[in-house]
Amino acid sequence: MQLTIQAINFSIKSKLNCFISKRVDKYKHYYGKILSTDLYMKLEKSAHRRSKQVEIKVKIPGETLIVKKESNTFEQAIDAASKAVERLLIRHKEKQLLSY
């Protein structure tokens, strides 16, 4: 599985990169036919707060799963988005099993 990480308006530290790799590697347990995963992180600076946005695109045969989450930290946003992706992968796998 190919993992592409893109940071917008900031640079990624190695600790965050490691955290992302560990979370994304778990996707293989839920669905084995993942082609690639793209992760986009964006730092939004507004007058009132600094929000961190994460978008994960998982490409599987015949479909692309997209999840967007926002939180106070990138770790929380990545964790929430990853849990949503895992649920989507499980649901997709169950649909395939039912169609056979």
N, C-alpha and C positions, 0 to 999 in steps of 0.2 A: 504494500500500500504506500502510495506517495503522499507525503504531508508537505503542504505549502503554508508558510506562516507569513503574513504581511501585517506590519505595524504602520499605522497612519498617525502622524504628528508626534511620534516618539520612537525610541530605540528599545529593543528587547534585551533584557538582562538574561544571563545564562540560567539563572534560577527559574525564571518564568518559562524559558524555553524547555527546560527539563520537565517542569510541571505539565506543560502542554503535551509533550511527547508521551508521558505516562498516561494521561487521561485519554488521548486519542488511540493509543495502543490497545486499550480495553475494548474498543469497538469491534475488533476481530472476534471477540468471544460471543458477541451478539449476532454478527452476520459476517460470514467468511468471504463474501464476494465483493468487498469494497475495492473500487478502482483507485480512488484518490480522495483526499480530504484537504479542503482549503479553509484556513482560519484567518479571518480578518479582525484586527483589533484597532479600535479608534478611540482616541482621547479627545473628548469634547470639553472645551473650556467655555463655560458661560459665566455670566456676571455673578450668579448665585452659587454655583457648585461646579465641581469637576466630575463628570460622569465617564465611566468606562463602558464602551460598547463592544460586544463580541458577536461575530457572525460566523457560523460554521456551515460549510457546504460539503456534504458527503455524496460522492458520485458512486452509484451502484448501477449494475446493468439495467438499462431502461428507465432510470429515474435519477433525480437529484434531490436530496433532502436538504432543506435550508432551515436553520434555526438562528434567531437573533435574540440576544439578551443584553440587558444593561444593569449595572450594579455600581457600588462604590469602589470595588477593587476588581482588577482583572481576574484574580483567582476565583472570586465568587461568581463573576459573570461566566467564566469558562466552565466552572463546575455546574452551574445551572443549565447552560447550553448543552454540555455533554450529557447530562441526565436526560434532557429532552431528546437528544439524538439517539441515545440508547433505547428509549421508549419507542421512537419511530422505527428503529432497526428491528426491534422485537416484533412490532406490529406488522412490518413489511414481511418478515420471515413467516409469521403466522398466516398471513394472507396467501403466501406462496404454497405453504403446506396444505391449506384448505382447498386450493384450486386443483391440486392433484387428485 
